[in-house]
Amino acid sequence: MPQTLSPRDAVQFLADQAEILLRGQERLAIAIDGMAASGKTTLSSALCARIPDSFCVHMDDFTLPFEQRFPGYFDVLLANADTRRMDREVLTPFLSGEQAAFRPYVCHPEAGFLPPVHVPSDTRVLIVEGAYCLHASLFDRYALRALMTIEPDMQRERIRRRNGEERLARFLSDWIPMENRHIAAGRLQSRCSLIIRA
């Protein structure tokens, strides 16, 4: 049964668990998946500051490029992220003790890839945050898995304040349903060891 914690308590819990696991292994990866506007980025930043020799990677940098999308692509991939590239460029090399580097993808009308970002060679804890980081193809790569949740009314208000009314409509019509389907398909509510409630 997953444990449920507040964001503040979750940071302490994950840091403590990482410290314990590092006694028996050289490096590990932590996943923080969850609902839009639930606080994934904020929590991962706090966790990165709390854990020595850690580095945070954002799934937003792996948004599926426009040219890879096709009619009904989400029904096939169950992700709006390039999970294969995430595994190939970040998780596999990092967990194998090799240098990991990736090019963040900027998703807008003039979309494209930014210069490479190198995961520091002394990193022992890789924190991957964002929707789809616990996609079925990546799930087993992590030593610790957390799911962040938020009540719908609070979610809408946070998105409205952060992104504006027009973008809120897009979240409600497209992105939130896609993320919720990903969470349901992966049974993340029951398979993650930690649920974090905003």
C-alpha positions in Angstrom: 0.0 0.0 0.0 1.5 3.4 -1.0 2.4 5.8 1.7 0.8 9.3 1.5 2.7 12.4 2.5 2.7 16.1 2.2 5.3 17.7 -0.2 7.4 18.8 2.7 7.4 15.4 4.4 8.0 13.7 1.0 11.2 15.6 0.5 12.6 14.4 3.8 11.3 10.8 3.2 12.8 10.6 -0.3 16.1 12.0 0.9 16.3 9.6 3.7 15.5 6.6 1.5 18.1 7.7 -1.1 20.7 7.9 1.7 19.9 4.3 2.8 20.0 2.9 -0.8 23.3 4.6 -1.6 24.9 2.5 1.1 24.6 -0.5 -1.1 24.9 1.0 -4.6 26.8 3.6 -6.5 24.0 5.6 -8.0 20.2 5.6 -8.3 17.3 7.3 -10.1 14.2 8.8 -8.5 11.0 9.5 -10.4 8.5 12.2 -9.5 5.5 11.8 -11.9 2.0 13.3 -11.4 -0.8 15.6 -12.3 -0.4 19.0 -13.9 0.2 21.8 -11.4 0.7 19.4 -8.5 4.1 20.8 -7.7 6.5 18.3 -9.3 9.0 20.9 -10.4 9.0 22.7 -7.0 9.4 19.4 -5.1 12.1 18.1 -7.3 14.1 21.3 -6.9 13.8 21.1 -3.1 14.8 17.4 -3.2 17.8 18.2 -5.4 18.9 20.9 -2.9 18.5 18.4 0.0 20.4 15.4 -1.6 24.2 15.8 -2.1 25.6 14.9 -5.6 22.1 15.0 -7.2 20.9 16.3 -10.5 17.4 17.0 -11.8 16.2 16.3 -15.3 12.8 17.5 -16.5 10.5 15.5 -18.7 9.3 18.8 -20.4 12.7 18.7 -22.1 11.7 15.4 -23.7 8.3 16.5 -25.1 7.6 14.4 -28.2 8.7 16.5 -31.2 6.0 17.6 -33.6 7.4 15.6 -36.5 7.1 12.4 -34.4 3.4 12.9 -33.8 0.8 11.1 -35.9 -3.0 10.8 -35.7 -3.8 8.9 -32.6 -0.2 8.8 -31.4 -1.1 9.1 -27.8 -3.3 6.0 -28.0 -0.3 4.1 -29.2 2.4 5.6 -27.1 0.5 6.5 -24.0 2.9 9.4 -23.6 3.4 12.9 -24.8 7.1 12.5 -24.3 10.0 10.9 -26.1 10.5 8.2 -23.5 12.9 6.2 -25.7 15.2 9.2 -26.0 15.0 9.8 -22.2 16.1 6.2 -21.6 18.8 6.2 -24.3 20.4 9.6 -23.5 19.9 9.8 -19.7 18.7 6.8 -17.7 20.7 4.0 -19.4 24.1 5.8 -19.5 23.7 7.2 -16.0 22.7 3.9 -14.4 25.6 2.2 -16.3 28.1 4.6 -14.9 28.7 6.5 -18.1 28.4 10.1 -19.1 24.8 11.1 -19.8 24.0 14.1 -22.0 20.8 15.3 -23.7 19.5 18.1 -25.8 16.4 19.8 -24.3 13.5 20.1 -26.8 11.7 23.4 -26.9 8.0 22.9 -27.8 6.6 26.0 -29.5 5.9 27.1 -33.1 9.6 27.5 -33.7 10.4 24.3 -31.9 13.9 22.8 -31.9 16.6 21.3 -29.8 18.9 23.4 -27.5 22.6 22.7 -27.0 23.5 19.6 -25.0 23.1 19.4 -21.2 25.6 17.1 -19.5 24.7 15.3 -16.3 27.7 16.0 -13.9 30.0 13.0 -13.7 29.9 13.1 -9.9 26.1 12.7 -9.8 24.9 9.8 -7.6 21.2 10.5 -7.5 19.3 11.4 -10.7 15.9 13.0 -10.1 13.6 12.8 -13.0 10.4 14.9 -12.7 7.4 15.4 -14.9 4.5 13.7 -16.5 5.4 10.4 -18.2 8.6 9.8 -16.3 6.9 6.7 -14.9 5.8 5.4 -18.4 5.8 1.6 -18.5 9.0 1.6 -20.6 10.8 3.5 -17.8 9.1 2.3 -14.7 11.7 -0.3 -13.7 14.7 2.0 -14.1 13.9 3.9 -10.8 14.8 2.9 -7.3 12.2 5.3 -5.8 8.9 6.3 -7.5 6.5 9.0 -6.3 3.2 10.2 -7.7 2.0 13.8 -7.0 -1.8 14.4 -7.0 -4.0 17.5 -6.6 -7.7 18.2 -6.3 -9.3 19.4 -9.6 -10.4 22.8 -8.2 -6.9 23.6 -6.9 -5.4 22.3 -10.2 -7.5 24.5 -12.3 -6.8 27.6 -10.2 -3.0 27.0 -10.2 -3.0 26.6 -14.0 -5.1 29.7 -14.4 -2.7 31.8 -12.3 0.4 30.2 -13.9 -0.7 30.0 -17.6 -3.7 32.2 -18.0 -7.3 31.5 -19.1 -6.6 30.6 -22.7 -3.9 28.0 -21.8 -6.1 26.6 -19.0 -8.7 25.7 -21.7 -6.0 23.7 -23.5 -5.0 21.9 -20.3 -8.5 21.0 -19.6 -9.3 19.8 -23.2 -6.0 18.0 -24.0 -3.1 17.8 -21.6 -4.9 16.9 -18.3 -6.9 14.1 -19.9 -3.8 12.7 -21.5 -1.8 12.7 -18.3 -4.7 11.2 -16.3 -4.9 8.4 -18.9 -1.2 7.7 -18.5 -1.6 7.6 -14.7 -4.5 5.2 -15.0 -2.9 3.0 -17.6 0.2 2.6 -15.5 -1.8 2.0 -12.3 0.5 4.5 -10.7 -1.8 5.2 -7.8 -1.2 1.6 -6.5 2.3 0.9 -8.0 4.2 3.9 -6.6 5.6 3.5 -3.1 4.8 7.2 -2.3 1.7 9.4 -3.0 2.3 13.1 -2.5 -0.8 15.3 -2.1 -0.6 19.0 -3.0 
